[in-house]
Every structure is written in C-alpha cells, then in structure tokens.
Amino acid sequence: MDVSISPVSAADVDAIAALARVVWQHTYPGIISQEQIDYMLAQRYQPQLVLQELQMPHIWWDQLTIDGQLAGFVSCLLGTTAGEMKLDKLYVDPDRQRLGIGARLVDQVVARALAAGCGTLILAVNKNNERAIAAYLRQGFTVRESVCVDIGSGFVMDDFIMARSLPAGTAGS
C-alpha cells in the first residue's frame, strides 16, 4: 500500500470538491439542514475560490492518496492571532475513516505550523459532530471556547473552537 501526502494542485480541485461533498453528505445530515450543507459546500468549494487559495502564501492544501487514490485532504492557514495556525478543513473518505488518515493529516499540519513558528494549532468543529470532536480530543486538542457565527442566508456555524499546544522549543525548526 503506497500512502503519500502531497500539495493539492489545480488539477486536483475537482476531486477535492467531490470528496468534500461525499464527506459532508455522510457527516452532516441530522446535524445541519441539507440547505445549509449545499450552501456551505458552494461557499467553500467553488473551483475559482480553491484555485485562488492554492496561490496564497499563507494557506496550504495537502492531499493524502493511497495507491494513487484520493483518501483525504487538509487545508490550514496562519491564524489571525500571532503564533497560531488554523486547521481549516480536514476530510477523510468515509470508507477509509478510522485508519489513521486523519491523524497523518493532522501531523502534516503540525509540521507546517512548527515550520511557520506557531506554538498553537486551532480549529472549529460543529458542536454536534461528536465523532470529529472525539478524534480531535485523541489528537490532543481541547475545547477553548464556544462560538455561533452567522455565515449568511440565515445559516450559522455553531462550533467549538479547539486548540492544541505544540511542542515548546521546536517551533521554527
């Protein structure tokens, strides 16, 4: 089995959007409405938006493939607070969850955060996404705060902000 993590390229954008849709349809019914799922997918995965993000120096997109097949992806960006990196998106094919793929992708983001001199990794997760919350707790994250953010069109993101301290003395190395 050949497992590889590599940067997402323009040629990968359609596959990334398709996997996001599969994961959202598997995860979010019963947590948020289908209308909100469709709205958020359209808002976050328009090809032009992803292509723009791929060109931004403070945003990273990486994909994990197994034997050449996309199994998951992650994006992260430098946070608005100095010393923090935000794990913005982390999705694993539902047929490949619970195999350590998510942990490998988190490790990739930790490496990027340390290389950027960050001491904290943060993320937002829906308060009712119990499987993701449990996975993040296993990865060393703790709940920092509870937020409810208006994202337009009558929808909100009702999330926990979770944080993970990174090893002291290794930032930037």
C-alpha positions in Angstrom: 0.0 0.0 0.0 1.5 3.3 -1.2 0.5 6.2 1.1 1.5 9.7 0.0 0.9 13.2 1.2 1.4 16.0 -1.4 0.3 19.5 -2.1 -3.0 19.9 -3.8 -2.6 21.2 -7.4 -5.0 22.9 -9.8 -5.6 19.6 -11.4 -6.9 18.2 -8.1 -9.5 20.8 -7.4 -12.5 18.9 -8.8 -11.6 15.7 -6.9 -11.2 17.6 -3.7 -14.6 19.2 -4.1 -16.2 15.8 -4.9 -14.6 14.2 -1.8 -15.8 17.2 0.3 -19.4 16.6 -0.9 -19.2 12.9 -0.1 -17.9 13.6 3.4 -20.5 16.3 4.1 -23.3 14.1 2.9 -22.1 11.3 5.1 -21.5 13.5 8.2 -23.8 16.4 8.4 -27.4 15.3 7.7 -29.1 15.4 11.1 -26.6 18.0 12.3 -27.4 20.8 9.9 -30.0 21.1 7.1 -29.4 19.9 3.6 -29.9 23.5 2.6 -27.0 24.6 4.8 -24.9 21.7 3.6 -25.4 22.8 0.0 -24.8 26.5 0.9 -21.6 25.8 2.7 -20.2 23.5 0.0 -20.9 26.1 -2.6 -19.4 28.7 -0.5 -16.2 26.8 0.3 -15.5 24.6 -2.8 -16.1 26.8 -5.8 -13.2 25.9 -8.1 -12.2 29.5 -8.5 -12.0 30.0 -4.7 -9.9 26.9 -4.2 -7.6 27.9 -7.1 -7.1 31.3 -5.5 -6.3 29.8 -2.1 -3.8 27.5 -3.8 -1.9 30.6 -4.8 -1.9 32.3 -1.4 1.4 32.0 0.5 -0.3 31.7 4.0 -2.8 28.9 3.0 -1.7 25.3 2.5 -3.8 22.5 0.9 -2.4 18.9 1.1 -3.9 15.6 0.0 -3.4 12.1 1.1 -3.5 9.3 -1.5 -3.5 5.6 -1.1 -2.2 3.7 -4.2 -2.9 6.9 -6.2 -6.5 7.3 -5.0 -7.5 10.4 -3.0 -8.4 9.3 0.5 -8.4 12.7 2.4 -7.3 16.3 2.4 -6.5 19.1 4.7 -6.1 22.8 4.5 -4.5 25.2 7.0 -3.7 28.8 7.3 -1.8 31.2 9.5 -4.3 32.4 12.1 -5.4 35.9 12.9 -3.5 35.6 16.3 0.2 35.6 16.1 1.7 32.2 16.8 -1.4 30.3 15.8 -2.2 28.1 12.7 -5.7 27.2 11.9 -6.6 23.7 10.7 -9.4 24.9 8.4 -10.5 21.7 6.6 -9.9 18.1 7.3 -11.8 15.4 5.4 -11.3 11.7 5.0 -13.2 9.4 2.7 -15.9 7.8 4.8 -14.8 4.3 3.5 -11.3 5.0 4.9 -12.1 6.6 8.2 -10.7 5.2 11.4 -7.5 4.0 9.6 -5.2 6.8 10.9 -5.5 9.0 7.8 -6.9 11.9 9.8 -4.0 11.6 12.3 -1.5 11.7 9.4 -3.1 14.8 8.0 -3.1 16.5 11.4 0.6 15.6 11.7 1.2 17.3 8.4 -0.5 20.4 9.7 1.6 20.3 12.9 4.7 20.1 10.8 3.6 23.2 8.8 2.7 25.0 12.0 6.1 24.3 13.6 7.9 25.4 10.4 5.9 28.7 10.5 6.9 29.3 14.1 3.5 28.6 15.5 3.0 27.3 19.1 -0.7 26.6 18.8 -3.0 24.8 16.3 -6.7 25.8 16.4 -9.8 24.5 14.6 -13.5 25.0 14.6 -15.8 21.9 14.8 -19.6 21.7 14.8 -20.7 21.2 18.4 -22.8 18.2 17.3 -20.1 16.5 15.3 -19.3 14.0 18.1 -17.1 11.7 16.0 -14.9 14.6 14.9 -14.7 16.0 18.4 -13.7 12.6 19.8 -11.0 12.3 17.1 -9.6 15.8 17.9 -9.6 15.1 21.6 -7.5 12.0 20.9 -5.1 14.2 18.9 -4.5 16.4 21.9 -7.0 19.2 21.2 -9.1 20.8 24.0 -12.2 23.0 23.7 -11.1 26.6 24.0 -14.5 28.3 23.5 -18.0 28.0 22.1 -19.0 30.3 19.2 -22.0 30.8 17.0 -21.1 32.6 13.7 -23.6 34.0 11.2 -22.5 32.8 7.8 -25.3 34.5 5.8 -28.5 33.4 4.2 -30.0 32.6 7.7 -27.3 30.0 8.5 -25.0 29.8 11.4 -22.0 27.8 12.4 -22.5 26.6 16.0 -19.0 25.5 16.8 -16.4 24.7 19.4 -13.0 26.3 18.9 -10.5 23.7 19.8 -6.8 24.3 20.4 -3.7 22.1 20.7 -0.4 23.4 22.1 2.6 22.4 20.0 5.9 21.2 21.5 7.8 24.0 23.1 11.3 24.6 21.7 10.6 23.0 18.3 8.8 25.9 16.7 10.5 27.1 13.6 12.9 24.1 13.4 
